[in-house]
Every structure is written in structure tokens, then in C-alpha cells.
Amino acid sequence: MMPPPVRPLSLAALTVLELAPPDMVSAAATAGFSHVGLRLIPATPTEPAHPSVGDTPMVREVRARLDSTGVRVLDVEIFRLKPETRVADYRAAIETGAWLDAKHALCTGQDPVESRLVDKLGEFARLVAGYGMTADLEFMPWTEVRDLAVAARVVQAAGEANLGIVVDAYHVSRSRVRLAEFGRLPRGLVRYLQLCDAPAAMPPTMDAILEEARNARRFPGEGDLDLVGLLRALPRDLPVAVEAPTRELAVRVGAVERARRARIALRSVVDRADAVVGAAARPA
């Protein structure tokens, strides 16, 4: 039997968001990740904002640390597609991501008019394609692209070859996506995954879900989500990032140590999934 493919393992920015992008690269390297995700554009007004777009000293330092550590950039984020969004305004950030050799540009759909969202998603995908990257739509229960079915519908309607879906285990749970739904997707539509863990119990309100998503996730294997089942439902060679913001733990444990713990937890879950697949493939 052929050995399982080697999955790229990435440290997502939200896991160590207190770090500036160059230090995220260093943390990923120290913790043993092959890849890192970089948040070039803050997701909220309260997040740290860095001079991480364009030809800035910080961007050049990111490039230097990538070169010195061998860590590669899996994705750059976060590109929100809202009614007022001008896709061309994202060009500088996409250029920066391309200069850092990012593979994917993560976007979200936050427009209640689906036809307009489809048009903007297609325009964003074409912009990104010009820089050799894929555009990957993330579904989130508090956005208009609330679940896997909506994400698949708008991505396929946009019809761009470099357009896909990024799957976050937290959103799979809180959007009540069934694992069987992944088997009905066109092959290659999902480009990479983000894993974390969480309690089985659903927070009572959308505001509580949003708070848990941004501040109170758990490392893979430390909660109740069926992460092994999710990994088995998708191709075995997909890159996997750990996106697990843990505010309470961050009070006591520094970013580099949290990254190390996150990688160990992620590696354990991935190995369990591969072992289950391997056992199923062996003859009785």
C-alpha cells in the first residue's frame, strides 16, 4: 500500500494574532509548521493593524524570514466581498501576497444580493488568477454565505477555474453541515482546510457563536468535533491549517508555545485520520 501523502500543515494567523506577520513566520518555523497563513487586512477594527501591504520594511522582513526558515505562505486574508466592496482596491494586498508566494487568497461573502455577490466573486477570482493564486471562499454562519451549500452554489455560479472553498471545522459544526455533503461536491472544489475543536453544544445566539469563533476555540482533539470524520470526507493531500484562537490560554501561554501545542494537536488528529483510512484499505 502506498504511504499517505504528506499534508502541508499551516499555522493560521488567528491562532497567534497578537504577533506581527514576521513573528508569525518565526513562530511557525519554531513550532514545526511547513506553512503559515498571514492576515494582511484586519478582520475587525479592534484587531492589530500592521504595515503589511505593499513595499514596506515589514513586508520585506516577512520575505526575509520566509527565505531564512523555509516556511511557505499557504494563504493571505481576509478579503471581504460586501455590497460596497471595490474588488480593484484589493490589488495591492494581492500583489503583496503573490510576492510572498502565497498559494490562496481567502475571501468571505457578505452581500445579501446573491447575483451581485457572484459577480464580485468572479471578479475577485480573476484578479487573483492574474497573480497565480486561487481565490477561496469561506462559509460562516453569520454571513450571507452561511453554509457549504450556499458556498458551493455561488462558487459554481461564478464559474472561475481558480475559485474554490476553504473549509473551517468550526463553521462546519456551527452551520450544521453534514459530512455526507462533501461527497456531493465536484472534485477539487475544496482547496484546503482549517481545523480547530469546540464543545458539541451550540452557543445559544449568533453573537455567542461569533464570540466563540474569535476567542474560545480549542486545539484539535481537545473538544467534541468529528475532525477525523471531516478529514476522511475530503482528499488526503489537502493542506490543513490550525485556526484556534484561545483567549484564556493566551493570557498564560505565549504565542510560540501555543503554536507548538497546536501543531502537536493537529499532527495527532491528522495521523489518526490517516491511520483509520489505512486500516480500512487493508484486506481482512
C-alpha positions in Angstrom: 0.0 0.0 0.0 1.2 3.5 -0.9 2.1 5.7 2.1 -0.4 8.6 2.7 0.5 11.8 1.0 2.4 14.4 3.1 -0.1 17.1 4.1 1.2 20.6 4.4 0.5 21.8 7.9 0.0 25.6 8.4 -0.3 28.0 11.3 -3.3 30.2 10.7 -2.9 33.9 11.7 -5.9 33.9 14.0 -4.1 31.3 16.3 -1.4 33.8 17.2 -2.9 37.1 16.2 -1.0 39.1 18.7 2.1 38.6 16.6 3.2 40.8 13.8 3.5 38.9 10.4 7.3 38.5 10.6 7.0 36.9 14.0 4.2 34.7 12.8 6.6 33.2 10.3 9.2 32.7 13.0 6.6 31.1 15.3 5.5 28.7 12.6 9.1 27.7 12.0 9.9 27.2 15.6 6.7 25.2 16.2 7.5 22.9 13.3 4.9 24.0 10.7 5.7 23.9 7.0 3.4 26.8 6.2 1.9 29.9 7.7 -1.2 32.0 7.0 -0.9 35.8 7.1 -3.7 38.3 7.8 -2.7 41.2 5.6 -6.0 43.0 6.2 -7.6 43.1 9.7 -10.9 41.4 10.0 -12.2 43.9 12.7 -11.4 47.4 13.8 -10.1 46.1 17.1 -7.5 43.8 15.6 -3.8 44.8 15.3 -3.1 46.6 12.1 0.3 46.3 10.6 2.0 47.9 7.5 1.8 44.5 5.8 0.6 45.6 2.3 3.0 47.0 -0.3 6.7 47.5 -0.3 7.2 48.2 3.4 10.0 47.3 5.8 7.7 44.8 7.5 6.8 43.0 4.3 10.5 42.8 3.3 11.2 41.3 6.8 8.4 38.7 6.2 10.1 37.8 2.9 13.5 37.6 4.6 12.2 35.3 7.4 10.4 33.0 4.9 13.7 32.7 3.0 15.7 32.0 6.1 13.3 29.5 7.7 12.0 27.7 4.6 8.4 28.3 5.8 6.0 29.0 3.0 2.8 31.0 2.9 -0.4 29.0 2.5 -2.9 31.8 2.4 -3.4 35.5 2.8 -6.6 37.1 4.2 -9.1 38.5 4.7 -10.9 39.8 1.6 -14.5 40.6 2.4 -16.9 40.9 -0.5 -19.6 43.3 0.6 -22.2 45.4 -1.4 -19.8 48.4 -1.3 -16.6 46.4 -2.0 -14.5 47.6 -4.9 -12.5 44.5 -5.9 -9.8 46.6 -7.5 -9.0 48.0 -4.1 -7.6 44.6 -3.1 -5.0 44.6 -5.8 -2.1 45.9 -3.6 -2.8 43.2 -1.0 -3.0 40.5 -3.6 0.3 41.7 -5.1 1.9 41.5 -1.7 0.6 38.0 -1.2 2.0 37.0 -4.6 5.4 38.5 -3.8 5.3 36.3 -0.6 4.5 33.3 -2.8 1.1 32.7 -1.2 -1.0 30.0 -2.8 -4.5 31.0 -1.7 -6.4 34.3 -1.1 -9.2 33.7 1.5 -12.4 35.7 0.9 -15.9 35.9 2.5 -19.3 36.6 1.0 -21.2 39.3 2.8 -23.7 40.6 0.3 -27.4 39.8 0.6 -27.9 40.1 -3.2 -26.6 36.7 -4.4 -26.3 37.7 -8.1 -24.1 40.7 -7.1 -22.0 38.5 -4.8 -21.5 36.0 -7.7 -20.3 38.8 -10.0 -17.9 40.2 -7.3 -16.6 36.7 -6.5 -15.9 36.1 -10.2 -14.1 39.5 -10.4 -12.0 38.7 -7.3 -11.1 35.3 -8.7 -9.9 36.8 -12.0 -7.9 39.4 -10.1 -6.2 36.7 -8.0 -5.6 34.5 -11.0 -3.5 37.2 -12.6 -1.0 36.6 -9.8 -1.0 32.8 -9.9 -3.2 32.3 -6.8 -6.5 30.7 -6.1 -9.5 32.5 -4.6 -11.1 30.5 -1.7 -14.5 31.3 -0.3 -15.0 30.6 3.4 -18.6 30.0 4.6 -19.5 31.3 8.1 -22.9 31.1 9.8 -23.1 34.8 10.5 -22.5 35.8 6.8 -24.7 35.5 3.8 -22.6 32.5 2.7 -23.8 30.7 5.8 -23.0 27.1 4.9 -21.4 24.7 2.5 -24.5 24.5 0.2 -24.5 28.3 -0.3 -20.8 28.4 -0.8 -20.8 25.7 -3.5 -23.7 27.3 -5.3 -22.1 30.8 -5.6 -18.7 29.4 -6.4 -20.0 27.3 -9.2 -22.2 30.2 -10.4 -19.1 32.4 -10.6 -17.5 29.8 -12.8 -13.8 30.7 -12.5 -11.3 27.8 -12.6 -9.2 29.1 -9.8 -12.2 29.6 -7.4 -12.8 27.2 -4.6 -13.9 26.7 -1.0 -11.9 26.7 2.2 -13.5 24.5 4.9 -13.2 25.5 8.6 -14.2 22.8 11.0 -15.7 25.3 13.4 -18.1 26.6 10.7 -18.9 23.0 9.6 -20.2 22.4 13.1 -22.0 25.7 13.8 -23.5 25.8 10.3 -24.8 22.2 10.9 -23.1 20.9 7.7 -23.3 17.1 7.4 -20.2 15.3 6.4 -22.1 13.5 3.6 -22.5 16.8 1.9 -18.8 16.9 1.0 -19.2 13.7 -1.1 -21.6 15.5 -3.4 -19.2 18.3 -4.2 -17.3 18.4 -7.6 -13.8 17.1 -7.1 -11.2 19.8 -6.4 -13.7 22.4 -5.2 -12.3 22.3 -1.6 -8.7 23.5 -1.7 -7.7 23.4 2.0 -9.0 23.0 5.5 -8.8 24.9 8.8 -9.1 22.8 11.9 -9.9 23.6 15.5 -12.1 22.0 18.1 -15.0 23.1 20.2 -17.7 21.7 22.5 -20.6 19.8 20.9 -23.1 22.2 22.5 -24.1 25.0 20.2 -23.8 28.5 21.7 -27.4 29.9 22.2 -27.1 33.0 19.9 -25.3 34.1 16.8 -23.4 36.7 18.9 -22.2 33.9 21.2 -21.2 31.8 18.2 -19.2 34.7 16.9 -17.5 35.3 20.3 -16.6 31.6 20.5 -15.3 31.6 16.9 -13.0 34.6 17.5 -11.8 33.9 21.1 -12.7 30.5 22.5 -11.9 27.6 20.2 -9.9 24.6 21.3 -6.9 22.8 19.7 -7.7 19.8 17.5 -8.6 16.8 19.6 -9.5 18.8 22.7 -13.2 19.1 22.0 -16.1 17.2 20.6 -16.0 17.9 16.8 -15.6 14.9 14.5 -12.3 16.1 13.0 -11.2 12.6 11.9 -14.5 12.2 10.0 -14.1 15.6 8.4 -10.5 14.7 7.2 -11.8 11.4 5.9 -14.6 13.1 4.0 -12.1 15.1 1.9 -8.9 14.2 -0.1 -6.0 13.1 1.9 -3.5 15.5 0.4 -5.3 18.8 1.2 -3.3 21.3 3.2 -4.5 21.7 6.8 -4.2 24.8 8.8 -4.8 25.1 12.6 -7.0 28.1 13.3 -7.7 28.0 17.0 -7.8 31.4 18.9 -7.7 30.6 22.6 -8.0 33.9 24.5 -8.0 32.4 28.0 -4.9 30.3 27.2 -3.2 33.3 25.6 -3.2 35.0 29.0 -1.0 32.3 30.4 0.9 30.9 27.5 3.0 32.8 24.9 2.3 32.6 21.2 5.2 30.4 20.2 4.4 27.8 22.9 0.7 27.9 21.8 1.8 27.3 18.2 3.9 24.3 19.3 1.0 22.8 21.2 -1.4 23.5 18.3 0.9 21.7 15.8 1.3 18.7 18.0 -2.5 18.5 18.4 -3.1 19.0 14.7 -0.5 16.3 13.8 -2.2 13.8 16.2 -5.6 14.3 14.6 -4.2 14.1 11.0 -2.3 10.9 11.9 -5.5 9.4 13.4 -7.4 10.1 10.3 -4.7 8.6 8.1 -4.5 5.5 10.3 -8.2 4.9 10.1 -8.1 5.3 6.3 -5.1 2.9 6.1 -6.8 0.3 8.3 -9.9 0.4 6.1 -7.8 -0.1 3.0 -6.0 -3.2 4.3 -7.5 -6.6 3.3 -9.2 -8.6 6.1 
